[in-house]
Each structure stands twice: as C-alpha cells, then as structure tokens.
Amino acid sequence: MKATELRTKTVEELKAELAALLKELFSMRIQRGIGQAPLAHLFRKVRKQIARVKTILHEKEEGSSL
C-alpha cells in the first residue's frame, strides 16, 4: 500500500493495519522457524509497510496535538 493511500485513512484504521502487518510478520517468522520458509523478499516488504504505517501514524498523532 502506498503512503498516499495510507494518508487518507483514519488513526483507528492505521492502527488496525499496523496490527495486521505485525501479525503477518510474526506468522512469517514462525513459518521460517518450523522450516516452511516464505520467500525472503516478503520479510523486507512487510517490514517496510510497517515502517510506512508507523510514520504516517506518528505524523497524524503529532498533527493532532498541535
């Protein structure tokens, strides 16, 4: 998901998206641990999505406190 798409979402939607991404990353790590390794590039993709969501969430929270 692109940053422009994330900026249109509310804080609650962003928090839900973040929770889903963290759950997906955890699931991927578990799969790797039991030997069903998902494709390596997906780890980086999910981590970048998490960072993108956290950045926009922080921007929205900082903007509302001004």
C-alpha positions as CSV (number, residue, x, y, z in Angstrom):
1,M,0.0,0.0,0.0
2,K,1.3,3.4,-0.9
3,A,1.8,6.3,1.5
4,T,-0.8,8.4,-0.3
5,E,-3.4,5.7,0.3
6,L,-2.4,5.4,4.0
7,R,-2.7,9.2,4.5
8,T,-6.4,9.0,3.6
9,K,-7.1,6.5,6.4
10,T,-8.1,7.5,10.0
11,V,-5.9,6.8,13.0
12,E,-8.0,3.8,14.0
13,E,-7.7,2.3,10.5
14,L,-4.0,2.8,10.6
15,K,-3.7,1.1,14.0
16,A,-5.7,-1.9,12.6
17,E,-3.5,-2.0,9.5
18,L,-0.4,-2.0,11.8
19,A,-1.8,-4.8,13.9
20,A,-2.5,-6.9,10.8
21,L,1.0,-6.3,9.4
22,L,2.7,-7.2,12.8
23,K,0.6,-10.4,12.9
24,E,1.6,-11.2,9.3
25,L,5.3,-10.7,10.2
26,F,5.0,-12.9,13.3
27,S,3.4,-15.6,11.2
28,M,6.2,-15.4,8.6
29,R,8.8,-15.7,11.4
30,I,7.0,-18.8,12.8
31,Q,6.9,-20.4,9.4
32,R,10.6,-19.8,8.9
33,G,11.2,-21.3,12.3
34,I,9.5,-24.6,11.5
35,G,11.1,-24.9,8.1
36,Q,8.4,-23.6,5.8
37,A,10.4,-20.5,4.9
38,P,8.3,-18.0,2.9
39,L,10.1,-16.0,0.2
40,A,12.8,-13.9,1.7
41,H,11.8,-10.7,-0.1
42,L,8.5,-10.7,1.7
43,F,10.1,-10.1,5.0
44,R,11.6,-6.8,3.8
45,K,8.3,-5.8,2.1
46,V,6.3,-6.3,5.3
47,R,8.9,-4.5,7.4
48,K,8.8,-1.5,5.0
49,Q,5.0,-1.5,5.1
50,I,5.1,-1.5,8.9
51,A,7.6,1.4,8.9
52,R,5.4,3.3,6.4
53,V,2.3,2.9,8.6
54,K,4.1,3.9,11.8
55,T,5.5,7.0,10.1
56,I,2.1,8.2,8.9
57,L,0.5,7.3,12.2
58,H,3.1,9.4,14.0
59,E,2.6,12.3,11.6
60,K,-1.2,12.2,12.3
61,E,-0.8,12.0,16.0
62,E,1.8,14.8,16.1
63,G,-0.5,16.9,13.8
64,S,-3.5,16.5,16.1
65,S,-1.6,17.6,19.2
66,L,-0.7,21.0,17.8
